[in-house]
Amino acid sequence: MAQLWGGRFTKETDQLVYDFNASIKFDKKLYREDITGSKAHVKMLAKVGILTDEEAIDIEHELDNILTNIENGNLVIDETCEDIHSFVETCLIKKLGDVGKKLHTGRSRNDQVALDMRLYTRKQLELVDADLKDFLEVILRIMKENITTIMPGFTHLQKAQPITVAHHFGAYFEMFKRDRQRIFDIRERMNYCPLGSGALAGTTYNLDREYTAEILGFKGPTLNSMDGVSDRDYLIEFLSALSIIMMHLSRFSEEVIIWNSNEYQFVEIDDAYSTGSSIMPQKKNPDIAELVRGKTGRVYGALMSLLTTMKGIPLAYNKDMQEDKELAFDAIETAKNCIVLFRGMIDTIKFNKEIMRNSAKNGFTNATDAADYLVKHGVPFRDAHGIVGRIVLYCIEKNIGIEDMSLDELKEISEVFEEDVYDAISLETCVNTRLTIGAPSVKSMEYSIKKETDYLKNS
């Protein structure tokens, strides 16, 4: 058992206890961050005179060798070591002897792992943000191409008013834009360096924590050593942001699944993002959308698990906090994969535009506009609402749309109707007379699309 402690103990740790306590099977993922942090620590130790320049050069050189050998496969991480920190330091000591033993001066595994997780999380925040930006580029392209593609808008899953594909996708653009803003906020808030906090109370060595933070790209050092080693707020925030991203993806997935159904046929998912049935040859299943919807609960679970783990932990570090890694690693990879796969599915999806338009027409989505027509001709809204309700009932009985009624039929219900009603209740009019910012008209959508284009260019 390779461990960097034990002087106070008189017998070996039970093997089952050791295995239960060890974290290397999952924290080996942090080898780059661990070596990066160690190199910064060595530079700082040399700057303040704890290491000689020669010692620092030798340690940094060997740390670089360890990193290179791990990445090219010449050095396999030994899972009999307790954790990745022990493995890296053990390799260093094997090469440099007593000089290698000086690496850990002025730090603890507590601030070391706190640094590793911050470096890892910061990098993952950047990667998720990049994936979201790529996704938004796809959504924006679809918006630009479908500014006049009419479809029904829904409330309660009931057809409500006519909108466009551009307008519908624009709603998701806003959601994922907010997700990027949350990612940015988390990065800003968590970008402080815990290295130098020691186990919990700092150290008697004259460390230059500002210098270490600067080397590693942090805004500065954490200002309380107890919080420095025991804070996982940034990880909880990240898992929360990922959960919201997954919630948005799951809502989008649900709509794609509905639109892809035989009953709707609004879209056709590309073969590359569909699967078939082992028994029913006609099937083309929206598996990617269904899996994204299903994996949402997996990311939620990681958030709730970490919140539960942290809720009863007294200051400062406790071994419970080791449970943060497996949960975070899995949730981050799950969310990243879902974003990329969903983006690919949406990027290749085909819209059945005529079916979407007919669905809006046959769903009486212009009923509100028919009522507005009456109001503009002097009918009180409550009366107009009742008149159009009777018209809808008549159309249902006849299996026609409002625009299919003759003027005589309309006048039998209300004498107010004139020939101009047909223009007023056309789907194009219904969409394009809604000119407020955020509405589905061509003019409003052109305004929104310009704003979204500028946002992507500048973010």
C-alpha positions in Angstrom: 0.0 0.0 0.0 1.6 3.2 -1.2 0.8 6.0 1.2 2.5 9.2 2.4 1.7 8.9 6.0 1.9 6.4 8.8 4.6 7.5 11.3 2.0 7.8 14.1 0.6 4.3 13.4 1.9 1.0 14.9 0.3 -1.4 12.4 -0.9 -1.6 8.9 -4.3 -0.4 7.8 -6.8 -3.2 7.2 -6.9 -3.9 3.4 -10.6 -3.4 3.3 -10.4 -0.1 5.2 -7.6 1.0 2.9 -9.5 0.1 -0.3 -12.7 1.9 1.1 -10.7 4.9 2.0 -8.7 5.2 -1.3 -9.8 7.5 -4.0 -7.3 6.8 -6.8 -9.7 4.8 -8.9 -11.6 8.0 -9.7 -9.3 10.9 -8.7 -6.6 9.7 -11.1 -8.6 11.7 -13.6 -7.1 14.8 -11.9 -3.4 13.9 -12.8 -3.0 17.0 -15.0 -4.5 19.3 -12.5 -2.4 17.8 -9.7 0.9 18.2 -11.6 -0.1 21.7 -12.8 -0.7 22.7 -9.2 2.5 21.1 -8.0 4.6 23.0 -10.6 3.1 26.3 -9.5 3.7 25.4 -5.8 7.4 24.6 -6.7 7.9 27.9 -8.5 6.5 29.7 -5.4 8.7 27.7 -3.0 11.7 28.8 -5.1 10.6 32.4 -5.2 10.4 32.6 -1.4 13.7 30.7 -0.9 12.3 27.4 0.5 13.7 25.6 -2.5 16.8 26.4 -4.4 16.5 27.3 -8.0 18.3 24.1 -8.9 15.9 22.0 -6.8 12.9 23.7 -8.3 14.2 23.1 -11.8 14.8 19.4 -11.1 11.3 18.9 -9.5 9.5 20.8 -12.3 11.4 18.8 -15.0 10.5 15.5 -13.4 6.9 16.6 -13.0 6.8 17.3 -16.7 8.3 13.9 -17.4 5.6 12.2 -15.2 2.9 14.1 -17.1 4.3 13.2 -20.5 4.8 9.5 -19.6 1.2 9.2 -18.2 -0.2 10.8 -21.4 1.8 8.7 -23.8 1.1 5.5 -21.9 4.6 4.8 -20.7 3.6 5.4 -17.1 0.5 3.6 -15.8 -1.1 5.1 -12.7 -0.7 2.6 -9.9 -4.1 2.0 -8.3 -2.4 0.6 -5.1 -1.6 4.2 -4.2 -4.1 5.9 -2.0 -4.8 8.8 -4.3 -3.4 10.7 -7.3 -1.4 13.0 -5.1 0.4 10.1 -3.5 1.1 8.5 -6.8 2.6 11.7 -8.3 4.7 12.4 -5.2 5.9 8.7 -5.0 7.0 8.8 -8.6 8.9 12.0 -8.0 10.6 10.7 -4.9 11.7 7.5 -6.8 13.5 9.8 -9.3 14.8 12.6 -7.1 15.1 11.1 -3.6 15.2 13.7 -0.9 14.7 16.6 -3.3 11.4 15.1 -4.3 10.3 14.9 -0.7 10.5 18.7 -0.5 7.6 19.1 -2.9 4.9 18.9 -0.2 6.5 21.7 1.9 3.9 24.2 3.0 0.8 22.4 1.7 -1.6 19.6 2.7 -3.6 17.1 0.7 -6.6 19.2 1.8 -5.6 22.3 -0.1 -4.0 20.2 -2.8 -7.3 18.4 -3.6 -9.2 21.6 -3.2 -7.0 23.2 -5.9 -7.2 20.2 -8.2 -11.0 20.2 -8.1 -11.1 24.0 -8.8 -8.7 23.7 -11.7 -10.8 20.8 -13.1 -14.1 22.5 -12.6 -12.8 25.8 -14.1 -11.7 23.9 -17.2 -15.0 22.0 -17.5 -17.0 25.3 -17.1 -15.1 26.5 -20.2 -15.8 23.4 -22.2 -19.5 23.4 -21.3 -19.7 27.0 -22.3 -18.0 26.3 -25.7 -20.5 23.4 -26.3 -23.4 25.7 -25.5 -22.2 28.3 -27.8 -21.9 25.8 -30.6 -25.4 24.7 -29.9 -26.7 28.2 -29.9 -25.1 28.7 -33.4 -27.2 25.8 -34.7 -30.4 27.2 -33.1 -29.7 30.6 -34.6 -29.2 29.1 -38.0 -32.6 27.3 -37.8 -34.2 30.5 -36.6 -32.8 32.5 -39.6 -34.0 29.8 -42.1 -37.5 29.5 -40.6 -38.6 33.0 -39.9 -41.8 32.4 -42.0 -42.3 28.7 -41.2 -45.7 28.8 -39.5 -46.6 26.2 -36.8 -49.0 26.1 -33.9 -48.0 27.4 -30.6 -49.3 25.5 -27.6 -50.5 26.0 -24.0 -51.5 22.9 -22.0 -50.4 20.9 -25.1 -53.5 22.4 -26.8 -53.1 24.4 -30.0 -53.3 28.1 -29.0 -52.0 30.7 -31.5 -50.0 30.5 -34.7 -46.2 31.2 -34.4 -43.2 30.3 -36.4 -40.4 27.7 -36.0 -38.0 30.7 -35.6 -40.1 32.0 -32.7 -40.3 28.6 -31.0 -36.6 27.9 -31.3 -35.9 31.4 -30.2 -37.4 30.5 -26.8 -34.8 27.8 -26.4 -32.1 30.2 -27.6 -33.0 32.3 -24.5 -32.9 29.4 -22.2 -29.4 28.2 -23.3 -28.2 31.8 -23.3 -29.1 32.1 -19.7 -27.3 28.8 -19.1 -24.1 30.3 -20.5 -24.6 33.4 -18.2 -24.9 31.1 -15.2 -21.7 29.3 -16.3 -19.9 32.6 -16.5 -21.1 33.7 -13.1 -19.9 30.5 -11.5 -16.4 30.8 -13.1 -16.1 34.4 -11.8 -17.2 33.5 -8.3 -15.0 30.4 -7.9 -11.8 31.7 -9.5 -9.8 32.0 -6.3 -6.9 29.8 -5.3 -7.1 27.6 -2.2 -3.4 26.4 -2.3 -1.6 27.6 0.8 -4.5 27.0 3.0 -2.8 24.0 4.4 -4.9 21.5 6.3 -7.1 24.2 7.6 -5.0 26.9 9.4 -2.5 28.0 6.8 1.2 27.4 7.5 4.2 28.9 9.3 6.2 29.0 6.0 6.4 32.3 4.3 4.4 31.4 1.3 3.5 33.9 -1.5 -0.1 32.9 -2.1 -0.7 35.8 -4.5 2.1 34.5 -6.7 0.7 31.0 -6.8 -2.7 32.3 -7.6 -1.3 34.4 -10.4 0.7 31.5 -12.0 -2.5 29.4 -12.0 -4.7 32.1 -13.5 -6.8 32.8 -10.5 -7.9 36.3 -9.5 -6.3 35.9 -6.1 -6.0 33.5 -3.1 -9.0 32.5 -1.0 -9.2 34.7 2.1 -10.0 32.1 4.7 -8.0 28.9 5.0 -10.8 26.9 6.6 -13.2 27.8 3.8 -10.5 27.3 1.3 -10.2 23.6 2.0 -13.9 22.8 2.8 -15.7 24.9 0.1 -17.5 23.0 -2.5 -20.1 25.6 -3.3 -18.7 26.1 -6.8 -19.2 22.5 -7.5 -22.7 22.5 -6.2 -23.4 25.6 -8.3 -21.9 23.9 -11.4 -24.1 20.8 -10.8 -27.1 23.1 -10.4 -26.3 24.9 -13.6 -25.9 21.5 -15.4 -29.2 20.4 -13.9 -30.9 23.4 -15.4 -29.2 22.8 -18.8 -30.5 19.2 -18.7 -33.9 20.4 -17.8 -33.9 22.7 -20.8 -32.6 19.8 -23.0 -35.3 17.5 -21.6 -38.1 20.0 -22.4 -36.7 20.3 -25.9 -36.4 16.5 -26.1 -40.0 16.1 -25.1 -41.1 18.4 -27.9 -39.0 16.7 -30.5 -40.4 13.3 -29.5 -43.9 14.7 -29.8 -43.2 16.4 -33.1 -41.6 13.2 -34.4 -44.6 11.0 -33.6 -46.9 9.7 -36.3 -49.7 11.8 -34.9 -47.8 15.1 -35.4 -45.2 14.4 -38.1 -43.8 18.0 -37.7 -40.2 16.8 -38.1 -38.1 13.9 -39.4 -35.1 13.0 -37.4 -32.0 12.1 -39.4 -31.2 8.4 -39.7 -27.8 9.1 -38.0 -29.7 10.1 -34.8 -32.4 7.5 -34.9 -32.7 3.7 -34.2 -35.0 1.0 -35.4 -36.9 -1.9 -33.7 -35.7 -5.4 -33.5 -39.2 -6.7 -34.4 -41.2 -3.8 -36.0 -39.5 -2.9 -39.3 -41.5 0.4 -39.8 -40.1 2.0 -36.6 -37.8 4.9 -36.5 -37.3 5.8 -32.9 -36.1 9.2 -31.4 -33.6 7.5 -29.0 -31.3 10.4 -28.6 -34.1 12.7 -27.4 -35.4 9.9 -25.1 -31.9 9.3 -23.7 -31.3 13.0 -23.1 -34.6 13.2 -21.3 -33.8 10.1 -19.2 -30.2 11.2 -18.3 -31.6 14.4 -16.9 -32.5 12.5 -13.7 -28.9 11.3 -13.5 -27.5 14.8 -13.3 -30.2 15.9 -10.9 -29.2 12.9 -8.7 -25.6 14.1 -8.6 -26.7 17.6 -7.4 -29.0 16.2 -4.7 -26.3 13.7 -3.6 -23.6 16.4 -3.2 -26.0 18.7 -1.4 -26.9 15.9 1.0 -23.3 15.1 1.6 -22.3 18.6 2.4 -25.3 19.6 4.5 -24.0 18.1 7.8 -20.2 18.6 7.5 -18.6 20.7 10.2 -15.6 22.8 9.4 -13.1 22.1 8.0 -12.2 19.2 5.7 -13.9 15.8 6.3 -13.5 12.6 4.3 -17.2 12.8 3.3 -16.1 15.4 0.7 -14.2 12.7 -1.2 -17.7 11.8 -2.5 -17.8 15.0 -4.6 -15.6 13.6 -7.4 -17.4 10.5 -8.9 -20.7 12.4 -8.8 -19.2 15.5 -10.5 -17.2 13.6 -13.1 -20.2 11.6 -14.2 -22.6 14.5 -14.2 -20.3 16.8 -16.2 -19.5 14.1 -18.8 -23.2 13.2 -19.1 -24.3 16.8 -19.6 -21.5 17.5 -22.2 -22.4 14.4 -24.2 -26.1 15.3 -24.1 -25.4 18.9 -25.4 -23.2 17.6 -28.3 -25.5 14.8 -29.3 -28.7 17.0 -29.1 -27.0 19.7 -31.1 -26.2 17.1 -33.9 -29.7 15.9 -33.9 -31.2 19.4 -34.2 -28.7 20.4 -36.8 -29.8 17.6 -39.1 -33.5 17.6 -38.4 -36.0 18.2 -41.2 -39.2 20.3 -40.8 -42.4 19.1 -42.5 -43.5 22.7 -43.1 -46.8 22.1 -44.8 -47.9 19.7 -42.1 -47.0 22.3 -39.4 -48.9 25.0 -41.2 -52.0 22.8 -41.7 -51.8 21.9 -38.0 -52.0 25.6 -37.1 -54.9 26.1 -39.5 -56.9 23.1 -38.3 -56.3 23.9 -34.7 -58.3 27.2 -34.7 -55.1 29.1 -33.7 -56.6 32.1 -35.4 -59.6 32.2 -33.1 -58.2 35.0 -30.9 -57.6 37.1 -34.0 -61.2 36.5 -35.1 -62.3 37.8 -31.7 -59.9 40.8 -32.0 -61.5 41.6 -35.4 -64.9 41.9 -33.8 -63.5 44.0 -31.0 -62.0 46.4 -33.5 -65.4 46.7 -35.1 -67.1 47.8 -31.8 -68.1 44.4 -30.2 -67.3 44.2 -26.5 -64.5 41.6 -26.0 -66.6 39.3 -23.7 -69.3 39.2 -26.4 -66.7 38.7 -29.1 -65.3 35.8 -27.2 -68.7 34.1 -27.0 -69.3 34.7 -30.7 -66.1 33.1 -31.8 -66.7 30.2 -29.4 -69.9 29.5 -31.3 -68.0 29.7 -34.6 -65.4 27.2 -33.4 -68.2 24.8 -32.4 -69.8 25.2 -35.8 -66.5 24.5 -37.5 -65.9 21.4 -35.4 -69.3 20.1 -36.4 -68.5 20.8 -40.1 -64.9 19.7 -39.8 -63.6 22.9 -41.4 -61.4 25.9 -40.3 -62.8 29.4 -39.5 -61.2 30.7 -42.8 -63.2 28.0 -44.7 -66.6 29.5 -43.6 -68.4 31.6 -46.2 -69.2 35.2 -45.3 -72.9 34.2 -45.2 -72.1 31.5 -42.6 -70.1 34.0 -40.5 -72.9 36.6 -40.8 -75.4 34.1 -39.5 -73.5 34.2 -36.2 -72.6 37.9 -36.3 -73.6 40.6 -38.8 -70.4 42.5 -37.9 -68.3 40.3 -40.2 -67.3 41.6 -43.6 -65.1 40.5 -46.4 -61.9 41.9 -44.8 -62.2 39.3 -42.0 -60.5 36.7 -44.2 -57.3 38.8 -44.4 -57.5 39.5 -40.6 -57.6 35.8 -39.7 -55.1 34.5 -42.2 -52.2 32.7 -40.5 -49.7 35.1 -41.9 -51.7 38.1 -40.6 -52.1 36.5 -37.2 -48.3 36.1 -37.0 -47.2 39.3 -38.6 -49.5 41.8 -36.9 -47.9 40.8 -33.6 -45.1 43.4 -33.7 -44.1 43.8 -30.1 -40.5 42.9 -29.2 -40.4 39.1 -28.6 -43.4 38.3 -30.7 -43.4 36.0 -33.8 -43.8 38.5 -36.6 -41.1 38.7 -39.2 -40.2 42.2 -38.1 -40.0 41.2 -34.5 -38.0 38.1 -35.2 -35.6 40.0 -37.4 -35.0 42.3 -34.5 -34.4 39.4 -32.1 -32.2 37.5 -34.5 -30.0 40.5 -34.9 -29.7 40.8 -31.2 -28.8 37.1 -30.8 -26.3 37.3 -33.7 -24.5 40.2 -32.0 -24.6 38.3 -28.7 -22.8 35.3 -30.2 -20.3 37.4 -32.0 -19.4 39.2 -28.7 -19.4 36.3 -26.3 
